[in-house]
Structures are given as structure tokens and as C-alpha cells.
Amino acid sequence: MVVLKSYQKKAVRELTCKTNGLLKSNEKKKVLVLKSPTGSGKTVIASKYIEMISKLESKDFCFIWISIGKGHLHEQSKNKISSILEGSPSCRLLEDVIRYGIIKRNAIVVVNWEKLNTKKNGAWDNVLMREGDGINFLKLIENTSSVRKIMLIIDESHNTTDTRTSKELMNIINPEIMLQMSATPKYIPSGEDINDNKAAFVKVSPEEVIESGIIKKEVLINDNIEEVDLDNKNSIEIVVEMAIKRRLELSEAFERENVKINPLCLIQIPNAKMGEEVLHELIRILKIKGISIENNNLALWISNNSKNLENINDFNSKVEVLIFKMAVATGWDCPRAHVLLKLRETVSEVFDIQTIGRILRMPEQRHYKNEILNKAYIYTNNKDISIKVGNFSLVKILKAKIRPEMKNIVLRSYYKEPSKDIIVKREILEKIFYKEVEKELNVSKNKSAVNNLYALNKLNFNMNIDNLESELMYDGHIETATLDRINVKIDHKDKKIKVNAFDIEETFTTLIKRTSEIFCSCLKELIYKCFNEIFSYDIKEIGVITTIQGLFIVNYEKIFKAILNSTVEKYTEVYRKYQLKETKEYYSDFSIKETKLVDDVTYEFFKAEKNIYDKCYLKKNRRQTEKTFENFLEKNGDKLMWWYKNDDKGRENFAIRYEYNGTPHAFYPDYVVLFKTGLIGIFEVKSKNDREAETKTKAKDEYLQKYLKEEIAKGKSIMGGIVEVSDRNIKINNTNKEYTANNLANWETLKC
């Protein structure tokens, strides 16, 4: 029998009370949001809530429970709900219910959402959705909704409701109430929706959950580095040793508490191709420590290569280490998981809160005397990490409307369909790469290796790779109560460690991927070939490839970064020219949207009297020049009807066509202004140190002036130009003379 904690009882009561309030409204798809911390037992709360609703004799409900996660996680959800409710109300899988053609009163049906909501060529792909002679899910919903109300329970709702097919399927289900459960819900009901009985909100605080003993008190990161011998080890060997050492200490601590629990260490490897290389290295290291698949104390959960997963949730399971990619991050539950080792994909890693959630739960839902057992442990070979809370761009919606007295405008706007993925043609890429190398390094295949090395020496090319070092973070600390905030940055110390061939290759690959994932494998081969043909490095000799990789790393920022960026940019330009015939371009009328919806993470409130919207929300990370220009507009408000900050992408925003290097692009001017005289102003704001002044900015100005002339010829009252903002002046280039960034003699002081 499940005994609820006090905060869980309180949440069940509040959910039941809020449901009774929502049922007073005749509208469908009312939303009930449960915001409860990771590890707090949302499944327990929701199951007991369903039990309470099922006891309302005057209400005829059934429940569809959406389970997210790949594989058989929906079966785990079903088993857990059944265990909590002890069989009443009944809980079954969709595939076991569908043949009856209707969902019974108070019955719970668990759905594998990822399988159900997929479409192929516009048609539902899952056999349970397809139309035929038998009953499908669509018919099941039709039959059920004709006799009783449906409640939809959406587990981990931040992952479930985004796609078009998901929204379509939810419209088909058309539930009376949707219970959205998440530690980080995307939708927080507004006061207006709550007052209108369209939505309700229940929140569980992290402090309540920690106090009850359900989750661990804090998370430590690379906390025991001082206890590990760092000599002659690569970064993976170091963090594996720290993680395994900690797991053994936890196991001994449980024994001293007379508790039979075998703590589990989770190891997450990269999803990309690099993950396969890391996996082989991990298996080698763990085998030396006596941990292997053959010994039944190592499990794998990787695509189709799953090993030793049977009974892994049992407290006494022999499995000590589980290696996984992404499948375990969401929906999977194993309370004995205590240690997380995450191996880097990039220099600075972002941890998803759902992954960390796998090690937050207390196995027996209580804290122990030994504080080592009340903490979770993360180990990583990353230099820096931060915690990301799901997809946080919609945590809280901010709404603004055009002021009633404001007159909207119509402008001719341009849109170009996004380019197709680039195909890498090796022969073209090689010619461009060698040309860039020869230009930047003053070397050539036609010169001797000695002369080429002499040219490198004149550039102060760093040839010293004997003491390559990397930084490993340690003594990081996070309070569990802060984990569900938008972004958690972890304070920590750094330690220098020597690197070996494995770390060098990993860093080499990471740096190239910064330029482009698509070009990575080809660029690797070209770098090796370049050192071989130009500098006579024999890449067949043992250790030479590692030497080349090391030279690339120590000279990356000064030399190779520019070479790679220029190579990819020029290849892209050449490739796009072949695609120009297929490029689809459109023109349409643009007007400012009546309602603007943004999030409170990316946007902030700006006090503005003359913005077109009743509430002015602008991006937090906008440039200082833009902020200065906005203040300028506000100071000159007596001359304006309104001003509007344009966005920088998308068909719904205002854009002007321009060409650069023979390729068409969409240019999104920063500001649109309507003056009291009826004149429309279009302004692109730049700083005095604009790096693209003589390239893209010049092209934008040319096409902006061309656009303005065309619109004036049609009778529109319009002006504009590139605006340079400095501390003292705001000047505009709105003359017919050629754009000159460094000569402001022809520029005018902008006056409203």
C-alpha cells in the first residue's frame, strides 16, 4: 500500500478541488497544470487524484494517460499506476482495451504517445490509428466520448504537446480536462484563464519534497578528484575512476545502515558517431575494474544493443553500471541510481534536468543518518557545465496587443524558403581548403617542406605540444531545491590534467565540429593530407596523426579557425549558386501582428510610451546600440505615432530582399517607425565597429535604398537607411550616394 507524503496529499486535494471548479465551465479542453519538482512522485499524485475523481458518483469519467519515452516505458508507467492503485480503478494498455471498442467508466488507459502520434505521408502510421474493418483508436474515442467524459493525463507535458500531429491528436481526443504534469511546464495559466474557469494551477515546492525525504538534498560534481591518481590517465579514465570509487563508498555506506541496496552508476555517452568510440573505451576501462557484461554487473541500453536490463530496478540487482545514450533520460525510473557520469560532447556541456532527475530519488523515500547517502553525484570530463530545464522558451507567456488608437501599416515583404541541406563534394572542398591554407600560411605544395616549415616559423606557428593540458572541473555543488529553475550555473574549481592521444583526438574532432558537423569527416582527412603533402608528415607512422591533431589544437584560435570558417563559407557560396535555379522566393503584404506572444526567459519588459503595443517586450540579449536607439525614439515621442521592433527571421516578420556574393538573402530591418506626418521609417541599426560594414551591411543598404525608391514610386510615403549609433550621435545614410561606412561626411544626423 502506497502511503502518501503530506505534500502529496495536499496536491491531490488541490487538484480535486480545482477540477470541481473547472467542471462548472461548459468549455472542452480545460487545462489543469501540476508543477511538481523532478523526483517528487508526480505519478503517485496523479494516480491518487484519479482515484479521488473516480469516487465522484455524479461524474462519469474515463482516463487516458499519455506516457512519453521510447521502447516499453509506457508498460513501466502502466505497472506503476496499477501498483499504486492496487487494481482499482483498473489500468490497462491501449492495445489491450481497443478491441472492446469503448473505454469503461473510471478505467485508465495508458498510451505510448511516441508510437501513436506519428504520421507517414500524411497518414497515421501506427496500426492502432489506421482505418480498417476493426476498431481503431479514433473509433474508440468516438464511441467513448458519446457516453462519458474523457480526462487526458499528460505525463512530462513539456515533451509531449509541441508537434502538429500531437495537437491534431489532442483535438481528436477532445478531453473535458487535460492534466499537464511537469517539473517545468511550458504553459502556466494566466489570471484571466483561471478566473474564467478555463484553467487551473497546482504547485508543489521543492522544499516540501526534500523535507519529506523523497529526493536527495544536494548534487555534488567531481567531488573526489583529490582522491584519484591523475598520472598517465586520459580524462575518461579519471572520471570513471572517480565515479566507480564513489559507487563503492555508497555501497559500503548502505551496508553500515543495514540496508540491502546496490547503488547504480549511470554513464551517458554522446549520441553522435563519437559515442561508439567512447563506448569501446568505456568497456575497456570498466573491464579492468572487473565490471563487464560477462560478469553481469554491466548493463547496456543503446538502441538495439541492450544487455542485462532484466530486473535492473531491483534494489539487489547485480548490475553496478548502466551505459546509455538518451533513452533513459525521460520517463525511466530506477530509485537506486545514485551516480551519473556524463561524457562530453562539447567543451561546455548542458545537462538536461530530466537526466539529472534519474539520480535524485531516494530509494526508500527517506533520508539516512549517513549524509553521503542523501546526496547525488555527477562526474564529467567537461570543463564547464550548466543545467537546462527542458525547453524553457515557453515557461511563462507574455502577451501584448496593439494599442486601440494605433494605425497599422502594410509593407511589401520578402521571404525565401530555407536552403536545402548541403551535400559535401570532396573535390570542390579540397580545392578551396588548399587555397585558403596557402593564402593564410604562405605555403604551397610546389615548395619544399623545409621552405613551408620556415614560412610557418615566420608566423610564430606553435610547434610545442609536449605539455598539452586540459582543465577538469571539480568540487561543483547544486542545491536540489534550485534545480527546476530556468538555468542553473554551477560554481566550481578547475584542475589542470595532462592529456593523451584519446583526449587529443576528441578535442580535435570537437573543434572541427564547431565549424560544421556536415564537413567534419572531410575536413579531418584534408588536414591530415595537408600536413602530409605540404609539410612531409608521414601519416602512416605511429603517433603522427596525434601530433598533427595536437598542432591543430594549439594553433586553432590563431590560424586554423579562420581557415576552416573561410573554407566552409566559400564552399557554401559555390554550392548555393548551383541551387539558385531551385530557390523559391515570395513577396507578400506585411502588417504588424495584432497580438504578440513571447516568453519571459528570452524577453523583458521595456517601459515605452510610443511602442505600438500596449506592453513593450524586447529581447534581453539585444545589442546596446539597439537599446540606445530605442531610448532615442522614446525621447522624440512627440514626433511619432509609434515604433516597432522587428524580429530577425521567419515569414511572419518584415524582410527586404538583398544579394550578397550573387546569392539572395532576406534582410530583416531592426525598426519600423510611423511618424505623425504619415511618413514610414525603416531603420537598420549598426555600431561604429560593425565588422560587416564593407560587405553585407553595404549590400543591405544598397537594396534597402532600392526598395525605398520602388515604394516611393508607388506613392508610399517612406524613408530609411542604415543608422550608426555612437555615444554622441545617431547618424543615418539615407542619401543617393554610395554607402561608405568609414566616411560619415555624407551621413546625416537622424532627426525625427
NUVEX-430353 format. One record per residue (C-alpha): x, y, z. Coordinates in steps of 0.02 Angstrom, whole numbers, padded with zeros to 5 digits, always signed. Example, Ala and Ser with C-alpha at 12.3 -4.5 7.8 and 13.67 -1.06 7.14 Angstrom:
+00615-00225+00390
+00684-00053+00357
***
This chain:
+00000+00000+00000
+00067+00170-00050
+00073+00295+00093
+00067+00473+00031
+00181+00608+00099
+00095+00763+00167
+00137+00870+00014
+00066+00733-00099
-00097+00727-00001
-00108+00916-00012
-00078+00912-00202
-00213+00779-00226
-00338+00883-00126
-00298+01041-00225
-00310+00951-00393
-00479+00877-00345
-00543+01046-00285
-00481+01135-00442
-00562+01000-00551
-00732+01031-00471
-00710+01215-00511
-00663+01181-00693
-00813+01066-00717
-00928+01215-00689
-00874+01278-00861
-00954+01202-01017
-00797+01225-01120
-00695+01074-01177
-00506+01051-01156
-00491+01143-00992
-00312+01136-00930
-00258+01085-00755
-00070+01108-00730
+00028+01016-00596
+00202+01091-00571
+00299+00973-00460
+00488+00951-00443
+00586+00813-00529
+00579+00657-00420
+00429+00715-00317
+00316+00571-00368
+00203+00651-00497
+00140+00478-00548
+00087+00443-00368
-00001+00611-00354
-00092+00591-00520
-00142+00410-00484
-00217+00455-00315
-00303+00605-00395
-00385+00489-00522
-00440+00378-00377
-00524+00529-00296
-00612+00582-00457
-00672+00404-00488
-00765+00409-00321
-00874+00554-00379
-01035+00460-00411
-01114+00604-00506
-00971+00608-00633
-00946+00483-00775
-00762+00491-00822
-00629+00383-00902
-00443+00424-00908
-00315+00419-01049
-00137+00427-00982
-00007+00486-01107
+00162+00406-01073
+00316+00475-01158
+00483+00391-01192
+00540+00260-01315
+00530+00071-01303
+00424-00004-01165
+00418+00143-01044
+00229+00151-01062
+00223-00026-00991
+00326+00033-00842
+00202+00176-00818
+00054+00056-00825
+00133-00062-00699
+00174+00080-00581
-00002+00154-00588
-00078-00019-00560
+00036-00046-00410
-00009+00123-00333
-00197+00097-00356
-00193-00090-00315
-00306-00129-00463
-00444-00005-00430
-00478+00091-00539
-00414-00030-00671
-00265+00020-00777
-00228-00062-00945
-00128-00030-01103
-00218+00039-01256
-00180-00116-01359
-00271-00223-01229
-00425-00111-01223
-00452-00060-01404
-00536-00222-01458
-00682-00187-01339
-00725-00029-01437
-00756+00080-01285
-00667+00137-01126
-00765+00091-00969
-00812+00210-00832
-00663+00258-00718
-00545+00149-00821
-00367+00211-00853
-00291+00178-01024
-00103+00204-01046
-00046+00259-01218
+00127+00252-01296
+00122+00429-01366
+00277+00419-01475
+00206+00273-01572
+00028+00336-01580
+00055+00513-01645
+00168+00478-01794
+00117+00508-01973
+00191+00449-02137
+00148+00538-02300
+00003+00624-02212
-00074+00463-02145
-00069+00393-01969
+00073+00268-01963
+00029+00164-01809
-00082+00011-01837
-00193+00068-01691
-00232+00229-01787
-00263+00158-01960
-00438+00144-02029
-00497-00030-02073
-00629-00158-02035
-00590-00167-01849
-00591-00040-01709
-00451+00089-01710
-00406+00223-01584
-00509+00356-01674
-00665+00246-01666
-00629+00204-01484
-00628+00390-01442
-00787+00421-01542
-00880+00279-01454
-00818+00327-01281
-00850+00515-01294
-01030+00481-01343
-01066+00406-01171
-00941+00482-01049
-00814+00620-01023
-00630+00592-01057
-00490+00660-00948
-00318+00667-01026
-00166+00645-00910
-00008+00709-00994
+00150+00647-00908
+00305+00756-00932
+00197+00878-01031
+00344+00988-01081
+00397+00847-01201
+00227+00796-01269
+00123+00936-01341
+00231+01026-01467
+00212+00939-01635
+00073+00969-01760
+00019+00786-01753
+00014+00791-01562
-00102+00942-01567
-00208+00858-01701
-00224+00701-01595
-00270+00800-01440
-00406+00888-01539
-00472+00717-01590
-00474+00658-01408
-00556+00824-01361
-00549+00791-01173
-00653+00876-01042
-00496+00914-00940
-00311+00897-00979
-00199+00869-00829
-00024+00926-00880
+00113+00864-00763
+00291+00928-00767
+00430+00999-00661
+00447+01130-00797
+00277+01156-00879
+00276+01257-01039
+00105+01328-01002
+00068+01425-00843
-00115+01480-00838
-00147+01667-00840
-00253+01750-00707
-00386+01783-00839
-00398+01597-00888
-00407+01547-00705
-00546+01673-00670
-00642+01611-00824
-00629+01429-00765
-00529+01384-00921
-00376+01329-00824
-00308+01296-00650
-00136+01279-00572
-00066+01174-00429
+00115+01191-00373
+00222+01082-00260
+00376+01169-00188
+00548+01084-00193
+00574+01121-00008
+00421+01017+00037
+00485+00869-00065
+00661+00875+00008
+00594+00891+00186
+00489+00734+00160
+00642+00630+00112
+00580+00589-00064
+00730+00665-00154
+00913+00696-00113
+00966+00857-00030
+01103+00912-00150
+01207+00864-00302
+01397+00859-00298
+01504+00866-00455
+01677+00787-00472
+01691+00800-00283
+01829+00671-00251
+01961+00715-00382
+02095+00735-00247
+02075+00551-00204
+02119+00490-00380
+02290+00466-00459
+02288+00576-00616
+02455+00520-00690
+02456+00431-00859
+02267+00429-00874
+02152+00506-01003
+02003+00610-00947
+01882+00465-00966
+01989+00351-00858
+01997+00487-00724
+01810+00520-00711
+01767+00335-00723
+01884+00301-00578
+01802+00441-00476
+01627+00376-00514
+01665+00193-00476
+01757+00242-00316
+01605+00342-00260
+01486+00198-00303
+01588+00079-00194
+01585+00203-00049
+01396+00218-00066
+01378+00028-00066
+01480+00016+00095
+01376+00157+00172
+01214+00063+00136
+01287-00091+00220
+01328+00010+00376
+01146+00069+00378
+01092-00115+00367
+01004-00076+00204
+01016-00200+00060
+01033-00083-00089
+01161-00098-00228
+01185+00083-00290
+01185+00105-00478
+01304+00214-00580
+01231+00283-00743
+01351+00327-00883
+01284+00434-01026
+01385+00434-01187
+01368+00551-01338
+01232+00514-01464
+01342+00551-01614
+01466+00435-01701
+01593+00484-01569
+01484+00389-01446
+01535+00222-01522
+01719+00261-01495
+01684+00316-01316
+01583+00157-01284
+01730+00045-01334
+01847+00145-01222
+01724+00135-01077
+01703-00053-01093
+01893-00073-01094
+01915+00034-00937
+01772-00049-00842
+01832-00224-00885
+01999-00187-00800
+01897-00145-00643
+01802-00309-00653
+01643-00232-00722
+01583-00316-00881
+01432-00387-00971
+01503-00562-00944
+01510-00532-00756
+01327-00473-00760
+01372-00310-00669
+01372-00201-00826
+01213-00162-00924
+01191-00076-01092
+01041+00023-01154
+01095+00078-01327
+00975+00066-01475
+00964-00119-01520
+01112-00167-01411
+01030-00192-01241
+01112-00307-01114
+01075-00359-00933
+00922-00246-00914
+00815-00380-00832
+00769-00336-00652
+00887-00186-00656
+00765-00088-00547
+00778-00214-00405
+00874-00148-00255
+00980-00307-00252
+01015-00315-00440
+01195-00366-00479
+01210-00225-00607
+01326-00090-00542
+01344+00015-00701
+01221+00056-00841
+01287+00136-01001
+01155+00228-01103
+01132+00362-01235
+00970+00463-01224
+00830+00336-01197
+00847+00335-01007
+00838+00524-00990
+00648+00539-00992
+00518+00430-00910
+00632+00292-00843
+00631+00264-00656
+00762+00171-00553
+00771+00239-00374
+00936+00150-00335
+01025+00258-00467
+01143+00367-00365
+01288+00418-00478
+01284+00496-00652
+01438+00501-00763
+01413+00607-00920
+01549+00608-01051
+01572+00765-01152
+01505+00801-01324
+01562+00983-01323
+01683+01089-01221
+01541+01164-01119
+01401+01042-01082
+01218+01074-01042
+01138+00942-00931
+00953+00912-00955
+00859+00916-00791
+00768+00755-00839
+00934+00661-00847
+00988+00726-00676
+00816+00678-00612
+00863+00494-00632
+00982+00507-00483
+00881+00623-00370
+00757+00498-00296
+00789+00421-00126
+00771+00232-00145
+00668+00207+00013
+00589+00382+00012
+00682+00434+00169
+00846+00515+00214
+00982+00416+00305
+01095+00454+00453
+01248+00448+00341
+01239+00608+00238
+01340+00530+00096
+01181+00434+00051
+01073+00591+00047
+01171+00668-00098
+01177+00634-00284
+01342+00630-00377
+01387+00687-00553
+01553+00653-00637
+01602+00728-00804
+01758+00764-00908
+01686+00931-00960
+01774+01093-00919
+01609+01180-00882
+01428+01128-00867
+01259+01208-00837
+01087+01137-00805
+00949+01162-00932
+00769+01148-00880
+00685+01062-01027
+00629+01176-01168
+00616+01335-01065
+00570+01455-01204
+00386+01445-01154
+00396+01443-00965
+00283+01594-00949
+00190+01677-01090
+00191+01867-01101
+00053+01946-01205
+00043+02115-01288
-00089+02191-01402
-00083+02336-01525
-00150+02492-01438
-00328+02529-01498
-00282+02704-01559
-00134+02643-01664
-00149+02634-01852
-00068+02481-01932
+00027+02486-02096
+00054+02374-02247
+00229+02344-02319
+00288+02234-02461
+00389+02095-02379
+00506+01962-02446
+00528+01780-02399
+00645+01645-02462
+00622+01461-02424
+00762+01391-02316
+00902+01312-02416
+00913+01125-02430
+01048+01031-02337
+01220+01048-02414
+01299+00897-02499
+01488+00893-02473
+01580+00868-02637
+01757+00820-02590
+01845+00882-02746
+01770+01058-02732
+01802+01068-02545
+01984+01012-02565
+02024+01148-02693
+01950+01283-02580
+02036+01216-02424
+02209+01209-02503
+02186+01384-02574
+02144+01451-02400
+02291+01359-02320
+02413+01426-02450
+02345+01603-02431
+02344+01607-02240
+02508+01515-02210
+02605+01572-02364
+02644+01390-02408
+02623+01285-02564
+02627+01104-02624
+02752+01164-02754
+02877+01219-02621
+02988+01105-02518
+02935+01052-02343
+03084+01148-02271
+03027+01310-02354
+02848+01281-02297
+02902+01249-02117
+03008+01407-02125
+02851+01503-02178
+02760+01432-02026
+02903+01487-01913
+02884+01667-01976
+02701+01660-01923
+02753+01605-01747
+02666+01439-01775
+02664+01344-01610
+02758+01179-01629
+02760+01136-01443
+02634+01001-01400
+02736+00907-01269
+02643+00981-01121
+02464+00986-01183
+02345+01005-01037
+02159+01010-01010
+02051+01077-00870
+01937+00967-00767
+01806+01047-00657
+01788+00986-00477
+01700+01025-00312
+01541+01081-00400
+01385+01095-00294
+01198+01119-00327
+01057+01134-00201
+00919+01016-00258
+00788+01149-00222
+00860+01259-00361
+00866+01126-00498
+00698+01165-00576
+00740+01347-00607
+00766+01407-00784
+00955+01394-00792
+01073+01339-00655
+01255+01386-00673
+01371+01287-00561
+01514+01366-00468
+01666+01254-00463
+01856+01243-00460
+01967+01191-00605
+02114+01072-00608
+02245+01052-00744
+02269+00874-00808
+02384+00806-00942
+02301+00740-01097
+02340+00585-01201
+02301+00528-01377
+02118+00490-01340
+02084+00663-01268
+02181+00748-01409
+02077+00661-01543
+01916+00702-01451
+01963+00888-01438
+02021+00891-01620
+01852+00824-01677
+01755+00942-01564
+01846+01095-01633
+01811+01046-01813
+01628+01014-01772
+01617+01193-01707
+01640+01247-01887
+01524+01116-01961
+01456+00944-01919
+01423+00910-02103
+01601+00945-02159
+01688+00865-02009
+01747+00699-02083
+01806+00778-02246
+01897+00919-02157
+01986+00794-02045
+02053+00700-02196
+02105+00862-02282
+02202+00920-02129
+02298+00756-02123
+02329+00764-02311
+02386+00945-02300
+02517+00907-02166
+02574+00758-02269
+02590+00845-02438
+02646+01018-02382
+02750+00981-02225
+02801+00798-02260
+02720+00723-02105
+02711+00535-02137
+02535+00496-02076
+02569+00308-02086
+02694+00318-01943
+02632+00281-01768
+02591+00439-01671
+02600+00560-01818
+02411+00581-01830
+02407+00627-01645
+02548+00752-01675
+02450+00834-01817
+02295+00841-01707
+02396+00922-01566
+02471+01053-01684
+02296+01092-01747
+02231+01115-01568
+02369+01232-01507
+02357+01337-01666
+02168+01330-01686
+02118+01502-01621
+02261+01594-01706
+02264+01506-01875
+02153+01357-01912
+01987+01428-01851
+01990+01562-01987
+02047+01436-02120
+01905+01316-02081
+01772+01452-02069
+01827+01530-02232
+01833+01360-02319
+01656+01314-02267
+01588+01488-02306
+01663+01490-02481
+01611+01311-02517
+01434+01356-02463
+01432+01507-02580
+01490+01400-02727
+01365+01263-02685
+01219+01384-02664
+01249+01455-02838
+01207+01284-02908
+01045+01289-02809
+00988+01462-02862
+00878+01394-03000
+00780+01295-02870
+00766+01437-02743
+00586+01486-02709
+00557+01669-02668
+00395+01753-02615
+00326+01928-02588
+00178+01964-02476
+00096+02105-02379
+00164+02128-02204
+00066+02206-02061
+00113+02205-01878
+00027+02064-01784
-00121+02119-01677
-00063+02009-01534
+00116+01970-01485
+00157+01817-01378
+00332+01797-01306
+00415+01709-01158
+00487+01784-01001
+00653+01694-01020
+00705+01774-01184
+00608+01938-01168
+00597+02079-01041
+00478+02223-01014
+00535+02392-01081
+00443+02546-01021
+00389+02631-01182
+00257+02762-01215
+00270+02753-01404
+00287+02567-01443
+00142+02505-01549
+00097+02376-01417
+00013+02411-01251
+00156+02317-01167
+00329+02326-01244
+00427+02162-01230
+00601+02159-01307
+00738+02028-01312
+00853+02031-01163
+01008+01998-01268
+00982+02139-01393
+01134+02248-01429
+01174+02407-01333
+01158+02506-01496
+00978+02448-01509
+00941+02500-01329
+01016+02671-01366
+00909+02688-01522
+00751+02639-01426
+00786+02774-01296
+00812+02897-01439
+00641+02854-01511
+00558+02873-01341
+00640+03044-01313
+00571+03100-01481
+00399+03027-01448
+00309+03190-01484
+00353+03166-01668
+00299+02983-01677
+00137+02888-01690
+00228+02727-01641
+00384+02621-01663
+00401+02434-01686
+00548+02315-01657
+00556+02190-01799
+00611+02010-01772
+00757+01936-01868
+00684+01782-01952
+00526+01699-02013
+00395+01731-02145
+00284+01824-02020
+00413+01964-01998
+00458+02107-02115
+00603+02073-02235
+00685+02153-02388
+00773+02054-02523
+00959+02084-02548
+01100+01995-02636
+01273+01958-02570
+01404+01867-02675
+01270+01829-02803
+01155+01741-02678
+00984+01810-02625
+00952+01833-02438
+00814+01902-02327
+00863+02060-02231
+00757+02100-02078
+00773+02286-02033
+00779+02318-01846
+00644+02452-01830
+00488+02514-01917
+00427+02687-01864
+00267+02781-01908
+00286+02970-01891
+00140+03086-01854
+00158+03156-02030
+00113+02984-02101
+00293+02950-02154
+00354+02772-02126
+00535+02747-02071
+00635+02586-02093
+00798+02579-01994
+00939+02454-01977
+01047+02494-01825
+01236+02465-01828
+01379+02510-01714
+01533+02610-01760
+01634+02448-01759
+01521+02350-01875
+01629+02205-01941
+01519+02181-02094
+01516+02366-02139
+01602+02345-02307
+01522+02178-02350
+01347+02126-02300
+01295+02292-02223
+01344+02383-02382
+01240+02261-02485
+01092+02281-02367
+01100+02471-02381
+01104+02462-02571
+00948+02352-02579
+00859+02450-02442
+00878+02610-02542
+00819+02519-02698
+00666+02456-02603
+00625+02631-02539
+00635+02706-02714
+00517+02572-02781
+00391+02604-02641
+00401+02794-02662
+00367+02771-02848
+00207+02680-02799
+00153+02830-02695
+00203+02770-02522
+00274+02899-02400
+00428+02807-02339
+00612+02836-02294
+00751+02744-02203
+00930+02683-02205
+01074+02611-02105
+01087+02701-01938
+01254+02714-01848
+01236+02732-01661
+01377+02800-01554
+01384+02881-01382
+01362+03057-01453
+01274+03040-01620
+01143+02943-01714
+01176+02962-01899
+01087+02891-02050
+01144+02852-02226
+00988+02896-02325
+01068+02985-02471
+01083+02928-02650
+01272+02920-02635
+01367+02757-02615
+01370+02682-02441
+01535+02720-02353
+01549+02655-02176
+01712+02740-02130
+01669+02909-02205
+01519+02989-02121
+01533+03152-02217
+01382+03106-02323
+01284+03042-02174
+01153+03149-02088
+01109+03166-01906
+00945+03074-01884
+00804+03190-01836
+00627+03136-01802
***
